[in-house]
Amino acid sequence: MVDEEWTPAGIDPTKPNVARVYDYLLGGKDNFAVDRELGEEILRMVPDAKEAGMANRGFLRRAVRYMVSEAGVRQFLDIGSGLPTQGNVHEIAQELEPQARVVYVDNDPVVLVHTRALLENLDTTAVIMGDLCRPEEILENKTVRRFLDFDEPIGLLMISILHHINDHEDPVGITETLRAALAPGSHMAITHFHNPGPERPEDEALALASEKQFNERFGTGRWRTREEIMAYFGDWELVEPGLVQMPAWRPDVAGRRTLNGVFQRVLGGVGRKT
């Protein structure tokens, strides 16, 4: 576990953090007691939350592999990358294309410390401090511009991040700004908490209860409808099979499972700019 007697400047170990809670749910060690406490609260409410976290990583792995091997994408911008764990984007992409370039973006100093340590001596990969709520700053960042060629297709990854952008922060406008900056042939992968609405009353009730808990502890967290999530893709073409439960997106053998429980409440999809 993280040494709570010594933490990077700007870190408050008494307040839970989304990236560290997610790290705990994935079995990582880069978290504080307060993160583990909230992680256990989430597990009491959603017992299969750890499985959902693994499914999220599985979706990311398959989406990146698709972009590299089938769509010919050779550079990636991963916003809200979170703490490094097994199967990071640069590892997945560079296994298929060693010269693939990746820039990670996060607003958590702990994430930057650990990611920079992981990326030491990698000329094709970088990490910067950035806030998704200020997309122009990310797009204009000197490191981003040095590593990524915006005249060529880019794989934009926003995995489990847009549901932490509140409505008043204009998530649709944020995605419009990012999409507009990318060249034709670019792809965008998103996973997002899903509120299925009154047609599935039990899942709707759990989505609303989870949203309330997240907002009380993090100040963020929105379970959105399919229509709201689809708006992030704008006029981009959805790659088959579209916006679906994460394990249903181009599953490999290991990813095949019964799609119920928590998977009803998280959707994933990949869009392509034509």
C-alpha positions as CSV (number, residue, x, y, z in Angstrom):
1,M,0.0,0.0,0.0
2,V,1.0,3.6,-0.4
3,D,3.0,5.0,2.5
4,E,0.7,7.5,4.1
5,E,3.5,9.0,6.1
6,W,5.0,10.2,2.9
7,T,2.9,11.4,-0.1
8,P,3.7,13.6,-3.1
9,A,3.0,17.3,-2.6
10,G,-0.6,18.2,-3.2
11,I,-2.0,14.8,-2.2
12,D,-4.6,14.6,0.7
13,P,-4.6,11.0,2.0
14,T,-7.7,11.7,4.0
15,K,-9.9,12.2,0.9
16,P,-10.8,9.3,-1.5
17,N,-9.6,9.6,-5.1
18,V,-11.3,8.0,-8.1
19,A,-8.1,6.6,-9.6
20,R,-6.9,5.1,-6.3
21,V,-10.3,3.5,-5.5
22,Y,-10.3,2.0,-9.0
23,D,-6.7,0.8,-8.4
24,Y,-7.9,-0.9,-5.2
25,L,-10.8,-2.6,-7.0
26,L,-8.3,-3.9,-9.5
27,G,-6.2,-5.4,-6.8
28,G,-3.5,-2.7,-6.9
29,K,-1.4,-1.3,-4.1
30,D,-1.3,2.4,-4.9
31,N,-4.1,3.5,-2.6
32,F,-4.8,4.8,0.9
33,A,-7.0,3.6,3.7
34,V,-9.7,6.0,2.8
35,D,-9.7,4.7,-0.8
36,R,-10.0,1.1,0.4
37,E,-12.8,2.1,2.8
38,L,-14.8,3.6,-0.1
39,G,-13.9,0.6,-2.3
40,E,-15.5,-1.7,0.3
41,E,-18.6,0.5,0.4
42,I,-18.9,0.2,-3.3
43,L,-18.5,-3.6,-3.1
44,R,-21.2,-3.8,-0.5
45,M,-23.5,-2.0,-2.8
46,V,-22.3,-3.6,-6.1
47,P,-20.6,-6.9,-5.2
48,D,-19.4,-7.5,-8.7
49,A,-17.7,-4.1,-9.0
50,K,-14.3,-5.8,-9.2
51,E,-15.4,-7.9,-12.1
52,A,-16.7,-4.8,-13.8
53,G,-13.2,-3.2,-13.3
54,M,-11.6,-6.1,-15.0
55,A,-14.1,-6.0,-17.8
56,N,-13.3,-2.3,-18.3
57,R,-9.6,-3.2,-18.7
58,G,-10.6,-6.0,-21.1
59,F,-12.6,-3.5,-23.2
60,L,-9.6,-1.1,-23.3
61,R,-7.3,-3.9,-24.4
62,R,-9.5,-5.0,-27.2
63,A,-10.3,-1.5,-28.4
64,V,-6.6,-0.6,-28.6
65,R,-5.8,-3.8,-30.4
66,Y,-8.5,-3.1,-32.9
67,M,-7.3,0.4,-33.5
68,V,-3.7,-0.8,-34.1
69,S,-4.2,-4.0,-36.0
70,E,-7.4,-3.3,-38.0
71,A,-7.6,0.5,-38.2
72,G,-3.9,1.3,-38.6
73,V,-3.8,3.8,-35.7
74,R,-0.2,4.4,-34.5
75,Q,-0.7,7.1,-31.8
76,F,-2.9,7.4,-28.8
77,L,-4.1,10.1,-26.4
78,D,-5.3,8.5,-23.1
79,I,-7.2,11.1,-21.0
80,G,-8.0,10.1,-17.4
81,S,-5.5,7.3,-17.7
82,G,-5.5,6.4,-14.0
83,L,-2.8,4.5,-12.1
84,P,-0.6,2.2,-14.2
85,T,-1.6,-1.5,-13.9
86,Q,-1.2,-4.6,-16.0
87,G,-2.0,-4.0,-19.7
88,N,-1.4,-0.3,-20.0
89,V,-2.1,1.3,-23.4
90,H,1.6,1.6,-24.5
91,E,2.2,-2.0,-23.6
92,I,-0.8,-3.2,-25.6
93,A,-0.2,-0.9,-28.6
94,Q,3.6,-1.4,-28.8
95,E,3.3,-5.2,-28.6
96,L,1.7,-4.9,-32.0
97,E,3.5,-1.8,-33.3
98,P,6.7,-1.1,-31.4
99,Q,6.9,2.5,-32.6
100,A,3.3,3.4,-31.5
101,R,3.3,6.6,-29.5
102,V,1.2,7.2,-26.4
103,V,0.5,10.3,-24.3
104,Y,-1.2,9.7,-20.9
105,V,-3.2,12.6,-19.3
106,D,-4.3,12.8,-15.7
107,N,-5.0,15.4,-13.1
108,D,-3.8,13.4,-10.1
109,P,-0.2,13.9,-9.0
110,V,0.0,10.3,-7.7
111,V,-0.8,9.0,-11.1
112,L,1.9,11.2,-12.7
113,V,4.5,10.0,-10.2
114,H,3.8,6.4,-10.8
115,T,3.3,6.6,-14.5
116,R,6.6,8.6,-15.0
117,A,8.4,5.9,-13.1
118,L,6.9,3.2,-15.3
119,L,7.8,5.1,-18.5
120,E,11.4,5.9,-17.7
121,N,13.6,5.7,-20.9
122,L,10.6,5.2,-23.2
123,D,11.0,7.6,-26.1
124,T,7.6,6.8,-27.6
125,T,5.5,7.4,-24.4
126,A,4.9,10.4,-22.2
127,V,2.6,11.5,-19.4
128,I,1.3,15.0,-18.7
129,M,-0.8,16.8,-16.0
130,G,-4.1,17.8,-17.6
131,D,-7.8,18.3,-16.9
132,L,-10.4,17.0,-19.2
133,C,-12.6,20.0,-18.3
134,R,-10.0,22.1,-20.1
135,P,-9.6,20.2,-23.4
136,E,-7.9,23.1,-25.3
137,E,-5.0,23.0,-22.8
138,I,-4.5,19.3,-23.4
139,L,-4.6,19.8,-27.2
140,E,-2.1,22.7,-27.1
141,N,0.3,21.1,-24.6
142,K,3.9,21.1,-26.0
143,T,4.5,17.4,-25.0
144,V,1.3,16.3,-26.7
145,R,2.2,18.2,-29.8
146,R,5.7,16.8,-29.8
147,F,4.6,13.2,-29.5
148,L,1.4,13.2,-31.6
149,D,0.9,14.3,-35.2
150,F,-2.6,15.7,-35.4
151,D,-2.5,15.5,-39.2
152,E,-2.6,11.7,-38.8
153,P,-5.2,9.5,-37.1
154,I,-5.1,9.4,-33.3
155,G,-6.8,6.9,-30.9
156,L,-8.5,9.0,-28.3
157,L,-9.3,7.0,-25.1
158,M,-11.7,8.2,-22.5
159,I,-12.2,5.1,-20.3
160,S,-14.4,5.6,-17.3
161,I,-13.8,9.4,-17.2
162,L,-16.7,11.1,-18.8
163,H,-19.1,9.9,-16.0
164,H,-17.0,12.0,-13.6
165,I,-17.7,15.2,-15.6
166,N,-20.8,16.9,-14.2
167,D,-23.5,18.2,-16.5
168,H,-22.7,21.8,-15.8
169,E,-19.1,21.1,-17.0
170,D,-20.5,20.4,-20.5
171,P,-19.2,16.9,-21.3
172,V,-20.8,17.0,-24.8
173,G,-18.9,20.3,-25.5
174,I,-15.7,18.7,-24.3
175,T,-15.9,15.8,-26.6
176,E,-16.9,18.0,-29.5
177,T,-13.7,20.1,-28.9
178,L,-11.5,16.9,-28.8
179,R,-13.1,15.3,-31.8
180,A,-12.8,18.4,-33.9
181,A,-9.0,18.5,-33.4
182,L,-8.5,15.0,-34.8
183,A,-7.8,13.9,-38.4
184,P,-10.0,11.6,-40.4
185,G,-9.4,8.0,-39.6
186,S,-9.1,8.8,-35.9
187,H,-11.0,6.7,-33.4
188,M,-12.4,7.4,-29.9
189,A,-13.1,4.7,-27.2
190,I,-15.5,5.5,-24.3
191,T,-16.8,3.5,-21.3
192,H,-19.5,5.1,-19.2
193,F,-21.8,4.4,-16.3
194,H,-25.3,3.7,-17.7
195,N,-28.7,4.4,-16.3
196,P,-31.0,2.1,-18.3
197,G,-34.1,4.0,-17.2
198,P,-37.6,2.8,-16.1
199,E,-37.6,-0.2,-18.4
200,R,-35.3,-1.9,-15.9
201,P,-36.4,-0.5,-12.6
202,E,-34.0,-2.4,-10.4
203,D,-31.0,-1.3,-12.4
204,E,-32.3,2.2,-12.5
205,A,-32.7,2.3,-8.7
206,L,-29.1,1.0,-8.3
207,A,-27.8,3.5,-10.8
208,L,-29.4,6.4,-8.9
209,A,-28.2,5.1,-5.5
210,S,-24.7,4.7,-6.8
211,E,-24.8,8.2,-8.3
212,K,-25.8,9.6,-5.0
213,Q,-23.0,7.8,-3.2
214,F,-20.3,8.9,-5.7
215,N,-21.4,12.5,-5.5
216,E,-21.4,12.4,-1.7
217,R,-17.8,11.0,-1.6
218,F,-16.2,12.4,-4.8
219,G,-18.4,15.3,-5.8
220,T,-18.8,13.7,-9.2
221,G,-20.5,10.7,-10.8
222,R,-23.3,10.6,-13.4
223,W,-25.1,7.5,-14.6
224,R,-26.4,8.6,-18.0
225,T,-28.8,7.2,-20.5
226,R,-27.8,5.6,-23.8
227,E,-28.9,8.7,-25.7
228,E,-26.7,10.9,-23.5
229,I,-23.7,8.7,-24.0
230,M,-24.3,8.5,-27.7
231,A,-24.1,12.3,-27.9
232,Y,-20.4,12.1,-27.1
233,F,-19.8,10.4,-30.5
234,G,-21.5,13.2,-32.5
235,D,-21.5,12.4,-36.2
236,W,-18.7,9.8,-35.9
237,E,-19.5,6.3,-37.2
238,L,-19.8,3.7,-34.5
239,V,-17.6,0.6,-35.0
240,E,-19.6,-2.6,-34.8
241,P,-21.1,-3.8,-32.5
242,G,-21.8,-0.2,-31.4
243,L,-22.4,1.0,-27.9
244,V,-22.9,-2.1,-25.9
245,Q,-22.1,-3.7,-22.5
246,M,-18.3,-3.9,-22.2
247,P,-17.9,-7.7,-22.5
248,A,-20.0,-7.7,-25.7
249,W,-17.7,-5.4,-27.6
250,R,-15.7,-7.7,-29.9
251,P,-15.2,-10.3,-27.1
252,D,-12.3,-12.7,-27.1
253,V,-12.6,-16.2,-25.7
254,A,-11.7,-15.0,-22.2
255,G,-14.2,-12.2,-22.4
256,R,-17.3,-14.3,-23.1
257,R,-19.6,-14.3,-20.1
258,T,-23.3,-13.8,-19.1
259,L,-24.2,-10.2,-19.6
260,N,-26.1,-9.4,-16.4
261,G,-25.7,-7.6,-13.1
262,V,-23.2,-4.8,-13.2
263,F,-22.6,-5.1,-17.0
264,Q,-26.1,-3.7,-17.5
265,R,-24.9,-0.5,-15.9
266,V,-21.7,0.2,-17.9
267,L,-21.5,0.7,-21.7
268,G,-18.6,0.9,-24.0
269,G,-18.1,1.8,-27.6
270,V,-15.7,3.0,-30.3
271,G,-16.3,5.7,-32.9
272,R,-14.5,6.5,-36.1
273,K,-14.1,9.8,-37.9
274,T,-14.7,9.5,-41.6
